[in-house]
Amino acid sequence: MKGILLIALVAALAIVKTNAQGHGPLYGLQTPTLAKGGFDFNAAVMSLATEDDQSLMLRYIWSYGITEDLQLNITTPTVINRLSEAPRTRGNSSMPANGDIEASLWYRFFSNAFGVGKRFESTAVLSVSTPTEDKRGQINVGNSVHGAISTGYASRTWYTWVGGGYQYYLQKSGQQLGDLPYASVVIGYRPNIFMGDYPKPDWRMFLESLAEFPGQSKIEGQVTPTIGQGEKVMIGPSFLGLYGAWGVSFGALFPAYQNENQNIPKEKYRLSFNLSYWL
């Protein structure tokens, strides 16, 4: 597994030429959108480990700024190792974690700039996705619809985002994967030492938390409690580094609380690594 992870990391570094989404967190919902006409390509290495296995996936995101406040995103995966009992999770604010192909719109419907470098803003997300596997765990997995909303405050030193979302899976061959309500809270800090302009490097640190409340799956309209998954709260650090046209972000989430069904392996951690380039 370590060898595969190293190969995947090198591949990501080789193919990435990106325009990062801004100065937001890695896992939690955020608010920044691209400028009008802005184009962005992003690649990430993602891994999720349970007591029994570890997933590994490359994820690519194409984004385009339709207007200053409306952004279109297309995400596609390369799954290297898939979990047999994958947790029902988004895993990341702008991409699924289970190998779905997804198209989404981000609409920043409120923005209020005040002071020097300070602003409040809110962004809504609407997306549709299709899976790249037939089953997820023991249930047929169909297409899904996802909606979310995030609001936050950003300054030159402090950042805060609070958001929530809901993913609904359509029925497939008489079976339906349970829905996924979730919420995230992020606090960010930029030390004074990184306030300078280029060529001085710029680093931001985030403490991210993600709470998930998966619903019960159904077979022929009947709830299947033995295949359900319980609530969990994940928390962990992430870091964003900027240098000229380049950016790098990486972080991990660890379980603070898990109420999983006894038949589902508990999570151990989630890892993500992104490399970015501003066009």
LOFIVO-702697 format. One record per residue (C-alpha): x, y, z; residue in three letters. Coordinates in Angstrom, 1 decimal. Each point is the difference from the previous one (the first is absolute). Example, Ala and Ser with C-alpha at 12.3 -4.5 7.8 and 13.67 -1.06 7.14 Angstrom:
<sites>
      x      y      z residu
   12.3   -4.5    7.8    ALA
    1.4    3.4   -0.7    SER
</sites>
This chain:
<sites>
      x      y      z residu
    0.0    0.0    0.0    MET
    2.8    2.4    0.8    LYS
    1.5   -0.6   -3.5    GLY
   -3.3    0.7   -1.6    ILE
   -0.5    3.2    2.0    LEU
    3.5    1.2   -1.1    LEU
   -0.8   -0.8   -3.7    ILE
   -3.3    1.9    0.3    ALA
    1.6    3.0    1.6    LEU
    2.7    0.2   -2.7    VAL
   -2.7   -0.3   -2.7    ALA
   -2.0    2.8    1.5    ALA
    3.1    2.2    0.2    LEU
    0.7   -0.7   -3.6    ALA
   -3.4    0.8   -1.4    ILE
   -1.1    2.8    2.1    VAL
   -0.3    3.5   -1.5    LYS
   -2.7    1.7    2.0    THR
   -1.6    3.2    1.0    ASN
   -0.9   -0.5    3.7    ALA
   -3.5    0.7    1.3    GLN
    1.2    2.8    2.1    GLY
    1.0    0.1    3.6    HIS
   -2.4   -2.5    1.5    GLY
    0.1   -3.2    2.0    PRO
    0.6   -3.5   -1.3    LEU
   -2.9   -2.0    1.4    TYR
   -2.7    2.4    1.2    GLY
   -2.4    2.0   -2.0    LEU
    1.3    3.4   -1.1    GLN
   -1.2    3.1   -1.9    THR
    2.7    1.2   -2.6    PRO
   -0.9   -0.1   -3.7    THR
    2.1    0.7   -3.1    LEU
    0.1    3.3   -1.8    ALA
   -2.1    0.4   -3.1    LYS
    1.7   -1.9   -2.9    GLY
    2.5   -1.7    2.5    GLY
    1.0   -3.6   -0.7    PHE
    1.3   -2.5    2.5    ASP
    1.3   -3.5   -0.2    PHE
    0.7   -1.7    3.3    ASN
    1.3   -3.5    0.8    ALA
    0.0   -1.7    3.4    ALA
    1.2   -3.2    1.7    VAL
   -2.6   -1.3    2.4    MET
    0.1   -2.9    2.5    SER
   -2.5   -1.3    2.5    LEU
    1.0   -2.7    2.5    ALA
   -2.3   -2.3    2.0    THR
    0.9   -2.8    2.5    GLU
    0.0   -2.5   -3.0    ASP
    1.3    1.8   -3.0    ASP
    1.2    3.3   -1.6    GLN
   -1.2    1.7   -3.1    SER
    2.1    2.0   -2.4    LEU
   -1.3    2.3   -2.8    MET
    1.1    2.8   -2.3    LEU
   -2.6    2.7   -0.5    ARG
   -0.1    2.6   -2.7    TYR
   -2.1    3.2    0.0    ILE
   -0.7    2.3   -2.9    TRP
   -1.5    3.4    1.0    SER
   -1.1    3.0   -2.0    TYR
   -1.2    3.4    1.3    GLY
   -3.2    0.7   -1.9    ILE
   -0.3    3.3    1.9    THR
    1.8    1.3    3.0    GLU
   -2.5   -1.7    2.2    ASP
   -1.0   -3.1   -2.0    LEU
    2.4   -2.9   -0.5    GLN
   -0.3   -3.3   -1.9    LEU
    2.0   -3.0    1.1    ASN
    0.5   -3.5   -1.5    ILE
    1.7   -2.7    2.1    THR
    1.2   -3.4   -1.2    THR
    1.9   -2.7    1.9    PRO
    2.7   -2.6   -0.6    THR
   -0.6   -2.6    2.6    VAL
    3.1   -2.0    0.9    ILE
   -1.3   -2.0    3.0    ASN
   -3.7    0.0    0.9    ARG
   -1.4   -0.9    3.4    LEU
   -2.4   -3.0    0.1    SER
   -1.9    1.7    2.8    GLU
    0.3    3.7   -0.9    ALA
   -1.3    2.6    2.5    PRO
   -2.7    2.2   -1.3    ARG
    1.8    3.3   -0.2    THR
    0.8    3.0   -2.1    ARG
    3.5    0.0    1.3    GLY
    0.8    3.4   -1.4    ASN
   -2.0    3.2   -0.5    SER
    0.4    0.0   -3.8    SER
    0.2   -3.6   -0.9    MET
   -1.5   -3.4    0.9    PRO
    2.3   -2.6    1.8    ALA
   -1.5   -3.2   -1.5    ASN
    0.9    0.2   -3.6    GLY
   -3.0    1.9   -1.4    ASP
    0.1    2.2   -3.1    ILE
   -1.7    3.3    1.0    GLU
   -1.1    3.3   -1.5    ALA
   -0.7    2.9    2.3    SER
   -0.9    3.7    0.0    LEU
    1.2    2.3    2.8    TRP
   -1.9    3.3    0.4    TYR
    1.2    2.7    2.3    ARG
   -3.2    1.7    0.7    PHE
    1.2    2.4    2.7    PHE
    3.2    1.9    0.5    SER
    0.7    3.0    2.2    ASN
    3.6    1.4    0.0    ALA
    0.9    2.4    2.8    PHE
    3.2    1.3    1.5    GLY
    3.3   -1.1   -1.5    VAL
   -0.1   -3.5   -1.3    GLY
   -3.1   -1.0    2.0    LYS
   -3.2   -1.4   -1.3    ARG
   -3.1   -2.1    0.8    PHE
   -1.3   -2.2   -2.8    GLU
   -2.3   -3.0   -0.6    SER
    0.0   -2.6   -2.8    THR
   -2.5   -2.6   -1.1    ALA
    1.0   -3.3   -1.7    VAL
   -2.2   -2.2   -2.2    LEU
    1.5   -3.1   -1.6    SER
   -0.9   -3.3   -1.8    VAL
    2.1   -3.1   -0.1    SER
    0.2   -3.5   -1.4    THR
    2.0   -2.9    1.6    PRO
    2.8   -1.9   -1.6    THR
   -0.9   -3.2    1.8    GLU
   -3.2   -2.1    0.0    ASP
   -0.2   -0.6    3.8    LYS
    1.1    1.9    3.0    ARG
    0.4   -2.4    2.8    GLY
   -2.9   -2.5   -0.4    GLN
   -2.4    2.6   -1.7    ILE
   -0.4    0.9   -3.7    ASN
    1.1    3.6   -0.3    VAL
   -1.8    2.4   -2.3    GLY
    0.4    3.5   -1.1    ASN
   -0.3    2.8    2.6    SER
   -0.9    3.6    0.5    VAL
    1.9    2.2    2.5    HIS
   -0.7    3.4    1.4    GLY
    1.9    2.1    2.6    ALA
    0.4    3.5    1.4    ILE
    2.9    1.6    1.7    SER
    0.6    3.4    1.6    THR
    3.1    1.5    1.4    GLY
    2.3    2.8    1.0    TYR
    3.5    0.6   -1.4    ALA
    2.6    2.6    0.8    SER
    3.8    0.2   -0.5    ARG
    0.5   -1.9    3.3    THR
   -3.1   -2.0    0.9    TRP
   -2.5   -2.2   -1.9    TYR
   -3.2   -1.7    1.0    THR
   -2.4   -2.1   -2.0    TRP
   -3.2   -1.8    1.1    VAL
   -2.0   -2.1   -2.4    GLY
   -2.3   -3.0   -0.5    GLY
   -1.1   -2.2   -2.9    GLY
   -2.2   -2.9   -1.0    TYR
    0.6   -2.8   -2.6    GLN
   -2.9   -2.0   -1.2    TYR
    0.5   -3.3   -2.0    TYR
   -2.5   -1.2   -2.6    LEU
   -1.3   -3.5    0.0    GLN
    1.7   -2.6   -2.2    LYS
   -1.5   -3.5   -0.7    SER
   -2.2    0.1    3.1    GLY
    2.7    1.2    2.4    GLN
    0.8    3.4    1.3    GLN
    3.1    1.2    1.8    LEU
   -0.7    2.1    3.1    GLY
    0.1    3.7   -0.2    ASP
    2.8    2.1    1.5    LEU
   -0.6    3.2    2.1    PRO
    3.2    1.5    1.2    TYR
    1.5    3.2    1.5    ALA
    3.4    1.6    0.2    SER
    1.7    2.7    2.1    VAL
    3.4    1.5   -0.9    VAL
    2.3    2.4    1.8    ILE
    3.1    1.4   -1.7    GLY
    2.9    2.1    1.0    TYR
    2.7    1.8   -2.0    ARG
    3.1    0.9    2.1    PRO
    1.3    3.6   -0.2    ASN
    3.3   -1.3   -1.3    ILE
   -1.7   -1.0   -3.3    PHE
   -1.7    3.3   -0.7    MET
    2.7    1.2   -2.4    GLY
   -0.4    0.0   -3.8    ASP
    1.7   -2.2   -2.6    TYR
    2.8   -1.3    0.0    PRO
   -0.7   -0.6    3.7    LYS
   -1.9   -3.3    0.6    PRO
   -3.5    0.0    1.4    ASP
   -1.4   -2.7    2.3    TRP
   -3.4   -0.4    1.7    ARG
   -1.0   -2.6    2.6    MET
   -3.5   -1.4    0.4    PHE
   -1.7   -2.1    2.6    LEU
   -2.8   -1.8   -1.8    GLU
   -2.9   -2.1    1.3    SER
   -2.6   -2.0   -1.9    LEU
   -3.1   -1.7    1.4    ALA
   -1.9   -2.6   -2.0    GLU
   -3.4   -1.6    0.6    PHE
   -0.6   -2.7   -2.6    PRO
   -3.5   -1.3   -0.4    GLY
   -1.1   -3.6   -0.3    GLN
    0.1   -1.8   -3.4    SER
   -3.1   -1.7   -1.4    LYS
   -0.7   -3.2   -1.9    ILE
   -3.4   -0.1   -1.8    GLU
   -1.1    3.0    2.1    GLY
    0.9   -1.7    3.3    GLN
    2.6    1.4    2.4    VAL
    3.0   -2.2    0.5    THR
    1.3    0.8    3.5    PRO
    2.8   -2.6   -0.2    THR
    1.5    1.9   -3.0    ILE
   -0.3    3.5    1.4    GLY
    2.8    2.2    1.2    GLN
    0.0    2.2    3.1    GLY
    1.0    3.6    0.7    GLU
    3.6    1.1    0.2    LYS
    2.0    3.1    0.7    VAL
    3.4    0.5   -1.6    MET
    2.5    2.7    1.0    ILE
    3.6    0.9   -1.1    GLY
    2.5    2.5   -1.3    PRO
    0.6    1.2   -3.6    SER
    2.5    2.4   -1.5    PHE
    0.0    2.3   -3.0    LEU
    3.3    1.3   -1.4    GLY
    0.3    2.6   -2.7    LEU
    3.1    1.1   -1.9    TYR
   -0.4    2.2   -3.0    GLY
   -2.2   -1.9   -2.5    ALA
    0.3   -3.3    2.0    TRP
   -2.0   -1.4    2.8    GLY
    0.0   -3.2    2.0    VAL
   -2.5   -1.2    2.5    SER
    0.0   -3.2    2.2    PHE
   -1.8   -1.2    3.1    GLY
   -1.5   -2.9    1.9    ALA
   -3.2   -0.7    1.9    LEU
   -0.3   -2.4    2.9    PHE
   -3.2   -1.4    1.7    PRO
   -1.0    1.9    3.2    ALA
   -3.3   -2.0    0.2    TYR
   -1.3   -3.0   -1.8    GLN
   -3.3   -1.8    0.4    ASN
    0.4   -2.5   -2.8    GLU
   -2.1   -3.2   -0.5    ASN
    1.9   -3.0    1.4    GLN
    0.3   -1.4   -3.5    ASN
    1.7    3.0   -1.4    ILE
    3.8    0.5    0.6    PRO
    0.8    3.2    1.9    LYS
    2.0    2.7   -1.7    GLU
    3.6    0.8    1.0    LYS
    0.8    3.1   -2.0    TYR
   -0.4    1.9   -3.3    ARG
    2.9    1.6   -1.8    LEU
    0.1    2.4   -2.9    SER
    2.7    1.8   -2.0    PHE
   -0.5    2.7   -2.7    ASN
    2.5    1.8   -2.1    LEU
   -1.1    3.2   -1.8    SER
    1.2    2.5   -2.6    TYR
   -1.7    3.3   -0.8    TRP
   -0.3    0.6   -3.8    LEU
</sites>
